[in-house]
Structures are given as C-alpha cells and as structure tokens.
Amino acid sequence: IKGIKQSEMLNPTIFFLVMLPPIIFESGYNLHKGNFFANLGTIVLFAVVGTAISAFTVGAGLWVLGQAKISYPLSAKESFGFGALISAVDPVATLAIFSAIDVQPTLYML
C-alpha cells in the first residue's frame, strides 16, 4: 500500500514546472486583449491598491487585537506579514465563480 500512495502523490515540482505553465499560457492566449487593455488602469488599481489596503487593514487589525489580548499577540512585522499573505485573492476561484454566474465581460476582465 505504501507504493500505491507514493505513485498517487503529485510531486509539487512536476506541478509547477510541467502542469502550471500551459494552464497560465492558455489563459493568457484566450484573453480578450481589447477588454484587458481598455480596463488596464482599473485592473492595476484593484490589484495593487486594493491588495495593499486589504493587507494593511488585516495586519493592523490583527496587531490591535493582539495588543488588546483578544487574539494571540504578534509583533507588528508578523501581523503585517500575515496580512500581506492572507490578502492575496485566489484569481482562479474568482474567475470560476464569475464564469458560473455568467457575469458581464467587463466585470470578468476586472
């Protein structure tokens, strides 16, 4: 049974070097370039500014709760590091939901 479990386990190196690049390439290749470039400013605004605001809010909230002894006390560096990690949104899940509910192409592009 040990041999079966080892043969069924997906090696992360294989995933990141062999399986993931074609998925990313296909998504970029099939992207509607006109919609993307027409909304580039909004996309960058949401991606950079929105993520920075979210990371700061989560980090500051976690740090304040830790100082108030409501949650585990973390240093400011640890709190803001966690905020930066947790603020990244999974774009694949978001696009899957948008596709499932059939949103407008402009919203899908953002």
N, CA, C and O atoms as a GROMACS GRO file, in nm:
protein
  440
    1ILE      N    1   0.082  -0.118   0.000
    1ILE     CA    2   0.000   0.000   0.000
    1ILE      C    3   0.087   0.126   0.000
    1ILE      O    4   0.046   0.230  -0.052
    2LYS      N    5   0.206   0.118   0.057
    2LYS     CA    6   0.295   0.234   0.059
    2LYS      C    7   0.336   0.272  -0.083
    2LYS      O    8   0.344   0.391  -0.116
    3GLY      N    9   0.361   0.174  -0.168
    3GLY     CA   10   0.398   0.201  -0.307
    3GLY      C   11   0.285   0.267  -0.385
    3GLY      O   12   0.310   0.352  -0.471
    4ILE      N   13   0.161   0.229  -0.354
    4ILE     CA   14   0.046   0.289  -0.421
    4ILE      C   15   0.033   0.436  -0.381
    4ILE      O   16   0.008   0.520  -0.467
    5LYS      N   17   0.049   0.467  -0.253
    5LYS     CA   18   0.037   0.605  -0.207
    5LYS      C   19   0.146   0.693  -0.268
    5LYS      O   20   0.121   0.808  -0.301
    6GLN      N   21   0.267   0.639  -0.282
    6GLN     CA   22   0.374   0.716  -0.341
    6GLN      C   23   0.349   0.742  -0.489
    6GLN      O   24   0.382   0.849  -0.540
    7SER      N   25   0.292   0.645  -0.559
    7SER     CA   26   0.267   0.663  -0.702
    7SER      C   27   0.150   0.758  -0.727
    7SER      O   28   0.143   0.819  -0.833
    8GLU      N   29   0.057   0.770  -0.630
    8GLU     CA   30  -0.056   0.859  -0.646
    8GLU      C   31  -0.027   1.002  -0.604
    8GLU      O   32  -0.102   1.093  -0.637
    9MET      N   33   0.081   1.023  -0.531
    9MET     CA   34   0.113   1.157  -0.481
    9MET      C   35   0.167   1.244  -0.594
    9MET      O   36   0.254   1.203  -0.671
   10LEU      N   37   0.114   1.367  -0.602
   10LEU     CA   38   0.158   1.462  -0.704
   10LEU      C   39   0.279   1.538  -0.653
   10LEU      O   40   0.275   1.601  -0.548
   11ASN      N   41   0.386   1.530  -0.728
   11ASN     CA   42   0.509   1.598  -0.693
   11ASN      C   43   0.493   1.748  -0.721
   11ASN      O   44   0.459   1.784  -0.834
   12PRO      N   45   0.516   1.836  -0.622
   12PRO     CA   46   0.499   1.980  -0.646
   12PRO      C   47   0.589   2.034  -0.757
   12PRO      O   48   0.550   2.126  -0.828
   13THR      N   49   0.707   1.979  -0.772
   13THR     CA   50   0.797   2.025  -0.878
   13THR      C   51   0.737   1.997  -1.015
   13THR      O   52   0.743   2.082  -1.104
   14ILE      N   53   0.679   1.879  -1.032
   14ILE     CA   54   0.614   1.844  -1.159
   14ILE      C   55   0.497   1.939  -1.185
   14ILE      O   56   0.478   1.985  -1.297
   15PHE      N   57   0.421   1.968  -1.080
   15PHE     CA   58   0.307   2.057  -1.098
   15PHE      C   59   0.352   2.196  -1.143
   15PHE      O   60   0.300   2.248  -1.241
   16PHE      N   61   0.450   2.256  -1.072
   16PHE     CA   62   0.490   2.393  -1.101
   16PHE      C   63   0.571   2.406  -1.230
   16PHE      O   64   0.565   2.510  -1.295
   17LEU      N   65   0.645   2.304  -1.268
   17LEU     CA   66   0.728   2.315  -1.388
   17LEU      C   67   0.666   2.256  -1.514
   17LEU      O   68   0.703   2.295  -1.624
   18VAL      N   69   0.572   2.163  -1.498
   18VAL     CA   70   0.516   2.096  -1.616
   18VAL      C   71   0.368   2.129  -1.637
   18VAL      O   72   0.326   2.159  -1.749
   19MET      N   73   0.289   2.125  -1.531
   19MET     CA   74   0.145   2.139  -1.547
   19MET      C   75   0.096   2.284  -1.543
   19MET      O   76   0.006   2.320  -1.619
   20LEU      N   77   0.153   2.366  -1.458
   20LEU     CA   78   0.104   2.503  -1.441
   20LEU      C   79   0.136   2.596  -1.559
   20LEU      O   80   0.048   2.673  -1.598
   21PRO      N   81   0.254   2.593  -1.618
   21PRO     CA   82   0.281   2.685  -1.730
   21PRO      C   83   0.183   2.674  -1.847
   21PRO      O   84   0.143   2.778  -1.900
   22PRO      N   85   0.143   2.554  -1.891
   22PRO     CA   86   0.044   2.551  -2.000
   22PRO      C   87  -0.092   2.608  -1.960
   22PRO      O   88  -0.162   2.666  -2.043
   23ILE      N   89  -0.129   2.593  -1.834
   23ILE     CA   90  -0.256   2.649  -1.788
   23ILE      C   91  -0.251   2.801  -1.794
   23ILE      O   92  -0.346   2.865  -1.841
   24ILE      N   93  -0.142   2.860  -1.746
   24ILE     CA   94  -0.127   3.005  -1.749
   24ILE      C   95  -0.119   3.055  -1.893
   24ILE      O   96  -0.179   3.157  -1.926
   25PHE      N   97  -0.044   2.985  -1.978
   25PHE     CA   98  -0.031   3.024  -2.118
   25PHE      C   99  -0.167   3.023  -2.187
   25PHE      O  100  -0.198   3.114  -2.263
   26GLU      N  101  -0.246   2.919  -2.163
   26GLU     CA  102  -0.378   2.909  -2.227
   26GLU      C  103  -0.469   3.022  -2.184
   26GLU      O  104  -0.543   3.077  -2.266
   27SER      N  105  -0.464   3.058  -2.056
   27SER     CA  106  -0.547   3.168  -2.008
   27SER      C  107  -0.507   3.300  -2.073
   27SER      O  108  -0.593   3.377  -2.114
   28GLY      N  109  -0.379   3.325  -2.083
   28GLY     CA  110  -0.332   3.448  -2.147
   28GLY      C  111  -0.360   3.450  -2.296
   28GLY      O  112  -0.391   3.555  -2.352
   29TYR      N  113  -0.349   3.335  -2.361
   29TYR     CA  114  -0.370   3.326  -2.505
   29TYR      C  115  -0.516   3.352  -2.542
   29TYR      O  116  -0.544   3.414  -2.644
   30ASN      N  117  -0.608   3.304  -2.459
   30ASN     CA  118  -0.750   3.318  -2.488
   30ASN      C  119  -0.812   3.444  -2.427
   30ASN      O  120  -0.934   3.464  -2.435
   31LEU      N  121  -0.730   3.530  -2.368
   31LEU     CA  122  -0.779   3.653  -2.308
   31LEU      C  123  -0.820   3.751  -2.417
   31LEU      O  124  -0.750   3.765  -2.518
   32HIS      N  125  -0.932   3.818  -2.398
   32HIS     CA  126  -0.975   3.922  -2.493
   32HIS      C  127  -0.889   4.045  -2.468
   32HIS      O  128  -0.911   4.120  -2.373
   33LYS      N  129  -0.791   4.065  -2.556
   33LYS     CA  130  -0.693   4.171  -2.534
   33LYS      C  131  -0.753   4.310  -2.535
   33LYS      O  132  -0.707   4.398  -2.461
   34GLY      N  133  -0.854   4.334  -2.615
   34GLY     CA  134  -0.918   4.465  -2.621
   34GLY      C  135  -0.978   4.504  -2.487
   34GLY      O  136  -0.957   4.616  -2.439
   35ASN      N  137  -1.054   4.412  -2.427
   35ASN     CA  138  -1.114   4.441  -2.296
   35ASN      C  139  -1.006   4.458  -2.190
   35ASN      O  140  -1.019   4.544  -2.103
   36PHE      N  141  -0.902   4.378  -2.198
   36PHE     CA  142  -0.796   4.387  -2.098
   36PHE      C  143  -0.726   4.522  -2.102
   36PHE      O  144  -0.713   4.588  -1.999
   37PHE      N  145  -0.683   4.565  -2.221
   37PHE     CA  146  -0.610   4.691  -2.230
   37PHE      C  147  -0.701   4.812  -2.210
   37PHE      O  148  -0.655   4.917  -2.165
   38ALA      N  149  -0.829   4.800  -2.243
   38ALA     CA  150  -0.923   4.909  -2.219
   38ALA      C  151  -0.944   4.931  -2.069
   38ALA      O  152  -0.972   5.043  -2.027
   39ASN      N  153  -0.930   4.827  -1.990
   39ASN     CA  154  -0.954   4.835  -1.846
   39ASN      C  155  -0.826   4.819  -1.765
   39ASN      O  156  -0.832   4.786  -1.646
   40LEU      N  157  -0.711   4.842  -1.826
   40LEU     CA  158  -0.583   4.819  -1.759
   40LEU      C  159  -0.567   4.905  -1.633
   40LEU      O  160  -0.518   4.856  -1.531
   41GLY      N  161  -0.608   5.030  -1.639
   41GLY     CA  162  -0.596   5.117  -1.521
   41GLY      C  163  -0.678   5.066  -1.404
   41GLY      O  164  -0.630   5.065  -1.291
   42THR      N  165  -0.800   5.024  -1.430
   42THR     CA  166  -0.886   4.970  -1.324
   42THR      C  167  -0.831   4.840  -1.270
   42THR      O  168  -0.835   4.816  -1.149
   43ILE      N  169  -0.780   4.755  -1.358
   43ILE     CA  170  -0.723   4.627  -1.315
   43ILE      C  171  -0.604   4.651  -1.222
   43ILE      O  172  -0.593   4.587  -1.118
   44VAL      N  173  -0.515   4.742  -1.261
   44VAL     CA  174  -0.398   4.772  -1.178
   44VAL      C  175  -0.441   4.835  -1.046
   44VAL      O  176  -0.384   4.804  -0.941
   45LEU      N  177  -0.541   4.922  -1.050
   45LEU     CA  178  -0.590   4.984  -0.928
   45LEU      C  179  -0.642   4.879  -0.831
   45LEU      O  180  -0.605   4.881  -0.713
   46PHE      N  181  -0.725   4.788  -0.879
   46PHE     CA  182  -0.776   4.682  -0.792
   46PHE      C  183  -0.666   4.591  -0.744
   46PHE      O  184  -0.663   4.552  -0.627
   47ALA      N  185  -0.575   4.556  -0.832
   47ALA     CA  186  -0.471   4.459  -0.797
   47ALA      C  187  -0.372   4.515  -0.697
   47ALA      O  188  -0.338   4.448  -0.599
   48VAL      N  189  -0.326   4.636  -0.718
   48VAL     CA  190  -0.220   4.691  -0.632
   48VAL      C  191  -0.278   4.764  -0.512
   48VAL      O  192  -0.248   4.730  -0.398
   49VAL      N  193  -0.360   4.864  -0.538
   49VAL     CA  194  -0.412   4.946  -0.428
   49VAL      C  195  -0.507   4.866  -0.340
   49VAL      O  196  -0.500   4.875  -0.217
   50GLY      N  197  -0.595   4.790  -0.400
   50GLY     CA  198  -0.690   4.710  -0.322
   50GLY      C  199  -0.622   4.607  -0.235
   50GLY      O  200  -0.660   4.588  -0.120
   51THR      N  201  -0.520   4.540  -0.289
   51THR     CA  202  -0.447   4.441  -0.209
   51THR      C  203  -0.368   4.509  -0.098
   51THR      O  204  -0.360   4.456   0.012
   52ALA      N  205  -0.311   4.626  -0.125
   52ALA     CA  206  -0.236   4.698  -0.022
   52ALA      C  207  -0.328   4.743   0.092
   52ALA      O  208  -0.294   4.731   0.209
   53ILE      N  209  -0.446   4.793   0.056
   53ILE     CA  210  -0.542   4.834   0.159
   53ILE      C  211  -0.586   4.714   0.242
   53ILE      O  212  -0.593   4.722   0.365
   54SER      N  213  -0.615   4.605   0.176
   54SER     CA  214  -0.657   4.484   0.247
   54SER      C  215  -0.547   4.432   0.338
   54SER      O  216  -0.573   4.395   0.452
   55ALA      N  217  -0.423   4.430   0.289
   55ALA     CA  218  -0.311   4.381   0.371
   55ALA      C  219  -0.291   4.470   0.492
   55ALA      O  220  -0.268   4.420   0.603
   56PHE      N  221  -0.299   4.602   0.474
   56PHE     CA  222  -0.282   4.694   0.586
   56PHE      C  223  -0.394   4.677   0.688
   56PHE      O  224  -0.369   4.676   0.808
   57THR      N  225  -0.517   4.666   0.640
   57THR     CA  226  -0.632   4.652   0.730
   57THR      C  227  -0.624   4.524   0.811
   57THR      O  228  -0.644   4.526   0.932
   58VAL      N  229  -0.596   4.413   0.745
   58VAL     CA  230  -0.586   4.285   0.815
   58VAL      C  231  -0.468   4.287   0.913
   58VAL      O  232  -0.483   4.243   1.027
   59GLY      N  233  -0.354   4.338   0.870
   59GLY     CA  234  -0.237   4.343   0.957
   59GLY      C  235  -0.258   4.431   1.078
   59GLY      O  236  -0.224   4.393   1.190
   60ALA      N  237  -0.314   4.550   1.056
   60ALA     CA  238  -0.338   4.642   1.167
   60ALA      C  239  -0.443   4.585   1.263
   60ALA      O  240  -0.428   4.594   1.385
   61GLY      N  241  -0.547   4.526   1.207
   61GLY     CA  242  -0.649   4.465   1.293
   61GLY      C  243  -0.594   4.352   1.377
   61GLY      O  244  -0.625   4.342   1.496
   62LEU      N  245  -0.514   4.268   1.316
   62LEU     CA  246  -0.454   4.157   1.390
   62LEU      C  247  -0.359   4.207   1.498
   62LEU      O  248  -0.356   4.153   1.609
   63TRP      N  249  -0.282   4.311   1.467
   63TRP     CA  250  -0.189   4.366   1.565
   63TRP      C  251  -0.264   4.428   1.683
   63TRP      O  252  -0.227   4.408   1.799
   64VAL      N  253  -0.371   4.505   1.652
   64VAL     CA  254  -0.451   4.568   1.758
   64VAL      C  255  -0.517   4.463   1.846
   64VAL      O  256  -0.517   4.476   1.968
   65LEU      N  257  -0.573   4.359   1.784
   65LEU     CA  258  -0.636   4.253   1.863
   65LEU      C  259  -0.534   4.181   1.950
   65LEU      O  260  -0.566   4.140   2.062
   66GLY      N  261  -0.414   4.165   1.900
   66GLY     CA  262  -0.309   4.102   1.980
   66GLY      C  263  -0.266   4.189   2.096
   66GLY      O  264  -0.243   4.139   2.206
   67GLN      N  265  -0.256   4.320   2.073
   67GLN     CA  266  -0.218   4.412   2.182
   67GLN      C  267  -0.327   4.419   2.288
   67GLN      O  268  -0.297   4.440   2.405
   68ALA      N  269  -0.452   4.402   2.248
   68ALA     CA  270  -0.564   4.405   2.342
   68ALA      C  271  -0.584   4.269   2.409
   68ALA      O  272  -0.678   4.252   2.487
   69LYS      N  273  -0.498   4.172   2.380
   69LYS     CA  274  -0.504   4.037   2.437
   69LYS      C  275  -0.633   3.962   2.399
   69LYS      O  276  -0.677   3.873   2.470
   70ILE      N  277  -0.690   4.001   2.285
   70ILE     CA  278  -0.809   3.930   2.235
   70ILE      C  279  -0.766   3.812   2.149
   70ILE      O  280  -0.832   3.708   2.149
   71SER      N  281  -0.657   3.827   2.077
   71SER     CA  282  -0.601   3.717   1.998
   71SER      C  283  -0.456   3.697   2.039
   71SER      O  284  -0.404   3.766   2.127
   72TYR      N  285  -0.392   3.603   1.974
   72TYR     CA  286  -0.251   3.575   2.005
   72TYR      C  287  -0.168   3.698   1.972
   72TYR      O  288  -0.175   3.748   1.860
   73PRO      N  289  -0.089   3.748   2.065
   73PRO     CA  290  -0.011   3.869   2.038
   73PRO      C  291   0.104   3.843   1.942
   73PRO      O  292   0.188   3.756   1.966
   74LEU      N  293   0.106   3.918   1.835
   74LEU     CA  294   0.213   3.910   1.736
   74LEU      C  295   0.282   4.045   1.727
   74LEU      O  296   0.225   4.148   1.763
   75SER      N  297   0.405   4.042   1.680
   75SER     CA  298   0.474   4.169   1.658
   75SER      C  299   0.412   4.238   1.536
   75SER      O  300   0.338   4.175   1.460
   76ALA      N  301   0.442   4.365   1.519
   76ALA     CA  302   0.387   4.439   1.404
   76ALA      C  303   0.434   4.376   1.273
   76ALA      O  304   0.357   4.365   1.178
   77LYS      N  305   0.561   4.334   1.269
   77LYS     CA  306   0.615   4.272   1.147
   77LYS      C  307   0.541   4.143   1.115
   77LYS      O  308   0.508   4.118   0.999
   78GLU      N  309   0.515   4.061   1.216
   78GLU     CA  310   0.443   3.935   1.194
   78GLU      C  311   0.298   3.961   1.153
   78GLU      O  312   0.245   3.893   1.065
   79SER      N  313   0.235   4.059   1.216
   79SER     CA  314   0.096   4.090   1.184
   79SER      C  315   0.080   4.138   1.040
   79SER      O  316  -0.009   4.093   0.968
   80PHE      N  317   0.167   4.231   1.000
   80PHE     CA  318   0.156   4.283   0.864
   80PHE      C  319   0.202   4.181   0.761
   80PHE      O  320   0.154   4.181   0.647
   81GLY      N  321   0.295   4.095   0.797
   81GLY     CA  322   0.334   3.985   0.708
   81GLY      C  323   0.218   3.890   0.684
   81GLY      O  324   0.194   3.847   0.572
   82PHE      N  325   0.145   3.857   0.793
   82PHE     CA  326   0.027   3.772   0.779
   82PHE      C  327  -0.080   3.843   0.695
   82PHE      O  328  -0.146   3.780   0.612
   83GLY      N  329  -0.097   3.973   0.718
   83GLY     CA  330  -0.196   4.049   0.640
   83GLY      C  331  -0.165   4.047   0.492
   83GLY      O  332  -0.256   4.036   0.409
   84ALA      N  333  -0.036   4.057   0.458
   84ALA     CA  334   0.003   4.052   0.316
   84ALA      C  335  -0.022   3.915   0.257
   84ALA      O  336  -0.063   3.903   0.142
   85LEU      N  337   0.004   3.811   0.334
   85LEU     CA  338  -0.017   3.674   0.283
   85LEU      C  339  -0.165   3.642   0.265
   85LEU      O  340  -0.204   3.581   0.166
   86ILE      N  341  -0.246   3.683   0.360
   86ILE     CA  342  -0.387   3.645   0.358
   86ILE      C  343  -0.469   3.733   0.263
   86ILE      O  344  -0.580   3.695   0.225
   87SER      N  345  -0.416   3.849   0.224
   87SER     CA  346  -0.493   3.941   0.140
   87SER      C  347  -0.492   3.904  -0.008
   87SER      O  348  -0.574   3.955  -0.084
   88ALA      N  349  -0.402   3.819  -0.049
   88ALA     CA  350  -0.399   3.779  -0.189
   88ALA      C  351  -0.522   3.694  -0.218
   88ALA      O  352  -0.548   3.596  -0.149
   89VAL      N  353  -0.597   3.732  -0.321
   89VAL     CA  354  -0.719   3.660  -0.358
   89VAL      C  355  -0.684   3.554  -0.462
   89VAL      O  356  -0.601   3.577  -0.550
   90ASP      N  357  -0.747   3.439  -0.451
   90ASP     CA  358  -0.725   3.332  -0.547
   90ASP      C  359  -0.798   3.368  -0.677
   90ASP      O  360  -0.921   3.358  -0.683
   91PRO      N  361  -0.726   3.408  -0.781
   91PRO     CA  362  -0.793   3.452  -0.904
   91PRO      C  363  -0.864   3.338  -0.976
   91PRO      O  364  -0.963   3.362  -1.045
   92VAL      N  365  -0.817   3.217  -0.963
   92VAL     CA  366  -0.882   3.105  -1.032
   92VAL      C  367  -1.020   3.081  -0.974
   92VAL      O  368  -1.115   3.058  -1.048
   93ALA      N  369  -1.032   3.086  -0.843
   93ALA     CA  370  -1.163   3.066  -0.779
   93ALA      C  371  -1.257   3.181  -0.816
   93ALA      O  372  -1.375   3.158  -0.842
   94THR      N  373  -1.206   3.302  -0.817
   94THR     CA  374  -1.288   3.416  -0.852
   94THR      C  375  -1.339   3.406  -0.995
   94THR      O  376  -1.457   3.430  -1.021
   95LEU      N  377  -1.251   3.370  -1.089
   95LEU     CA  378  -1.293   3.356  -1.228
   95LEU      C  379  -1.389   3.240  -1.248
   95LEU      O  380  -1.479   3.249  -1.331
   96ALA      N  381  -1.372   3.133  -1.172
   96ALA     CA  382  -1.465   3.020  -1.181
   96ALA      C  383  -1.604   3.062  -1.134
   96ALA      O  384  -1.704   3.024  -1.195
   97ILE      N  385  -1.611   3.140  -1.028
   97ILE     CA  386  -1.741   3.188  -0.980
   97ILE      C  387  -1.803   3.283  -1.082
   97ILE      O  388  -1.922   3.274  -1.110
   98PHE      N  389  -1.723   3.374  -1.136
   98PHE     CA  390  -1.774   3.466  -1.238
   98PHE      C  391  -1.827   3.390  -1.359
   98PHE      O  392  -1.931   3.426  -1.414
   99SER      N  393  -1.757   3.288  -1.399
   99SER     CA  394  -1.800   3.208  -1.514
   99SER      C  395  -1.929   3.133  -1.482
   99SER      O  396  -2.016   3.120  -1.568
  100ALA      N  397  -1.941   3.084  -1.360
  100ALA     CA  398  -2.059   3.007  -1.322
  100ALA      C  399  -2.184   3.094  -1.318
  100ALA      O  400  -2.293   3.048  -1.353
  101ILE      N  401  -2.170   3.219  -1.275
  101ILE     CA  402  -2.288   3.305  -1.266
  101ILE      C  403  -2.305   3.393  -1.390
  101ILE      O  404  -2.396   3.477  -1.395
  102ASP      N  405  -2.219   3.375  -1.489
  102ASP     CA  406  -2.230   3.441  -1.619
  102ASP      C  407  -2.236   3.593  -1.606
  102ASP      O  408  -2.335   3.656  -1.643
  103VAL      N  409  -2.127   3.651  -1.555
  103VAL     CA  410  -2.120   3.797  -1.537
  103VAL      C  411  -2.086   3.865  -1.669
  103VAL      O  412  -2.050   3.799  -1.767
  104GLN      N  413  -2.100   3.997  -1.672
  104GLN     CA  414  -2.068   4.074  -1.791
  104GLN      C  415  -1.918   4.064  -1.821
  104GLN      O  416  -1.838   4.051  -1.728
  105PRO      N  417  -1.878   4.069  -1.948
  105PRO     CA  418  -1.737   4.056  -1.982
  105PRO      C  419  -1.646   4.161  -1.917
  105PRO      O  420  -1.531   4.131  -1.884
  106THR      N  421  -1.697   4.283  -1.898
  106THR     CA  422  -1.614   4.387  -1.836
  106THR      C  423  -1.582   4.350  -1.691
  106THR      O  424  -1.468   4.364  -1.648
  107LEU      N  425  -1.679   4.304  -1.616
  107LEU     CA  426  -1.656   4.263  -1.477
  107LEU      C  427  -1.563   4.142  -1.473
  107LEU      O  428  -1.477   4.133  -1.386
  108TYR      N  429  -1.580   4.051  -1.566
  108TYR     CA  430  -1.493   3.934  -1.573
  108TYR      C  431  -1.348   3.976  -1.599
  108TYR      O  432  -1.255   3.919  -1.543
  109MET      N  433  -1.330   4.078  -1.683
  109MET     CA  434  -1.195   4.125  -1.717
  109MET      C  435  -1.130   4.194  -1.598
  109MET      O  436  -1.008   4.185  -1.581
  110LEU      N  437  -1.208   4.263  -1.514
  110LEU     CA  438  -1.152   4.333  -1.398
  110LEU      C  439  -1.106   4.233  -1.297
  110LEU      O  440  -1.055   4.272  -1.191
   0.00000   0.00000   0.00000
